[in-house]
Amino acid sequence: MKIAFHFDADHERFDRYDGMPVIKEIFRQLLQRQETTGLHLKVFSGDIAALDYVRDRKNREELWRGFFMPPRPVWQSLRPDFMDFLYNRKIFVAAFEGMGSRLRDSMHEVLLNDETYLGAQQVHEANPVHWVLYGASVLPLCRITGKALHLFYSIGSDDLKDQAVASYLTEALPFESVTFEEMAVSHTILDSYSSYEHASRVVNLSTALYDHLNLVADQVLLRLTDLAPELYDQLHNTLMAFGDLENPGGPAKAAGACRDMLDSLAVSTNLPGAQLRDIMDRIKSLEGCGEGLENPDPLLEGGRLILELLVFICDLIMPAASKTE
């Protein structure tokens, strides 16, 4: 999910600066979280370019519809007077790609205390208005992985590695490392993928994956309710243990809940050996997230384990479901 946070760049607090103090404060809030191991965010920043939309009434109406009546509904929490700011003032945007809903909500709540903050919304670049305002106007700044900061620079432009920005963003912030990452031709006129058509394909792929996975989950739960309500309860208790994956001890807690469910199933069900071994390997991988292993991302490992559990349970109940259909 890509979330854009908006700020009144004409406010006297900005004093003509380029928005870096806002970026720095957001980074501070991110790094103050109890667990940063699973952080992997791509950060974009810049001013919204809305001039082409505010010159006549028809364009202003298109802009309004793009925000409040989009082709596909998105998460949004903007100030009621947001459009007044968009029509009349300069708006600075800090956008984060890869931000989940829990982190989004906590950052939004913190930023509400900032008098220049105008709210946030999910960016959906298949929406033409979103593509113009965010996809084509707000440029990539850096990547955050855990407590490592990777500042972007263009291909063949070593002299454009901005050491001043690196020093500013890491001053008094607990980043463990700062490096520069070459962007090749990405987001330049040479980038064949920097287009509305490609952005739409990316968004549509994400939507299709979400819809298909959601359908599978719905169908499994529907059958569990009728065929194996006790397994429904076990699955519920197991997945509730995944809510603390980013906290110390969270991966081990989720892994233990999975083992307990499988042990309970083994008492009454002949579990398929090969598939069960795959799940046990995935459980061990999740447990290792807190031990500095090669893949330390607990959210990613937890998600992969949930997918395997879903397929596993689907295979268990489908034969019984077929007999009732």
Secondary structure by P-SEA (a helix, b strand, c coil): cbbbbbccccccccccccaaaaaaaaaaaaaaccccccbbbbbbbbbbccccccccaaaaaaaaaaccccccccbbbbccaaaaaaacbbbbbbbbccccaaaaaaaaaaacccccccbbbbbbcccaaaaaaccccccccccccccbbbbbbcccccccccaaaaaaaaccccccbbbbbbcccccccccccccaaaaaaaaaaaaaaaaaaaaaaaaaaaaaacccaaaaaaaaaaaaaaccccccaaaaaaaaaaaaaaaaaaacccccaaaaaaaaaaaaaaaacccccccccaaaaaaaaaaaaaaaaaaacaaaaaaac
